[in-house]
């Protein structure tokens, strides 16, 4: 999530749940606040929908600014991801597809404008570990 020249961070997980259940978990505001960001004030699967919310990490505040860019129901959702306090921008895409044992979710986080490298939260490893935590731990536990 640092530089536009870096490959996207990608995490894939298979859930023993039907496609519709996984789609609801990644797009329903009520469900997203259970496993994703409890600070999320609202979320709608409509192109152009925007939301802003603050997350604190240590002494730093990261005010997230999201805008929904694309929605293909029960297939893919993409939204831009920026921060009020820092330069940089990225696009997050969550894609779901049928798998032998349920539903596969692939999360791709691609930097579109460089983030400040000196901020630990913007390092590639931090981004990858964050997505593993959200998808392979939090969402996995939520969907059991």
N, C-alpha and C positions, 0 to 999 in steps of 0.2 A: 504494500500500500504506500510505498514511498515515492517511487519515480515512474514516470510514464514508460521508461525503457525496460522496467522489470516485467517479467511475465506475471499474469494475474495470479492471485492466491486462490486456490481451488480446494474445496473439501467435498467429498462425496460420501453419502451414508445411505444404507438401505433400512427402511422401517417396515416392520411386520404390521402394516396398516394399509387400508385401501387408499387410493389416490385422493379421493375426496376428503378424507380425514387429514392427510398431510397438507393438502391445499388449505384447508381451514386453519390449521395450526400456524401456517406461515403468512396468512393474510387476514385473519379475523383479529381485530383489535383486542377483544376480550381474551383470546387465547395467546396472542403475542405478548401481552403483559405478564402472563404466567411463566413463560420460559425465556423470553428475549429481553426486552427492556421494560421494566415496571414503570419507568418514567414516561413512556410513550403516551401522549395525551389523546391521540386518536389515530386511526389509520383507515384508509379506504382504498379499494382496488379500482381506482379511477385515474386514468392518465391525467397528469397535471395536479393531482392532489399533493399538497405540501403539509409537512408537519415539522415542528421544532421542539427539541427537548434537551435538557442539560443532564450530563452524566459527570460525576466527580471521580477523579482518580488521584488519590493522594491529595495534594494541594492544588491540583489543576482542575479546571472545569472545561469540558468539551461539549459545547452546545451543538448538537447534531441538527443538520438541516437536510431533510429528505424531500425529494420530489419524485413521484411515480412517473416513470417514462414509458412503460409498456406493461400491458396485462393481457395475457392469453389464458383465460380461465382454465384451471386445472392442468396447466402446462408450464407457464413461465410468468414471472413478475420481475421487473427491473426498476430500480430507483437510484437517483443520484444521491451521493453522500458527501456532504461538506460539513465544515465546522465554522462557526461564527468567529472563533478566536484565532484560527490558523489558516494560512493559504493552503491550497491543494483541493483536489476533487477526485471522486471516484464513482464508479457505477457498480452496484451490487445486482447480481442476477441470481435468482433462485429458480431452478428448473426441476420439474418432477416428471417421472415417467414410470410405467409399469416395470416391475422386476419380478423374478421368479418367486421371491418370498415377500411380496408386498409392493412397496413403492421406493424408487430411488430418488434421492434429492441431491442435486449438485449445486453448490454455492460457488459462484465465481465473483471475486472482488478485483476489479481492474482500475488502476490509477489512470486518470485522464488529465490531471494537472499535479505536478510534484508537491508532496507534503514536506514539511521541514524535517530533515533527516535527524537533527539533533534531539527531537522529541522521542523518547523511548517508545511511546505508544504507536508511533508511525513506522517503526522498523518492521520489515517484512516478517521476521520471526514472531513478533508480537501479534501481527495481524493473523498469521496462520494459526497460532495457538489460540487466539480469541475465537476464530471460527470453529476450530476443533471443539473448544469448550461449549460454544453455543449449540452446535449441531450434533456432535457425537456424545455429548454429556447431557446438556440441559434439554434439548428437544427430544433426544432418545428417551430420557427419563419421563418427560411429559407425555409422550405417546405410548407408554407401556400400558 
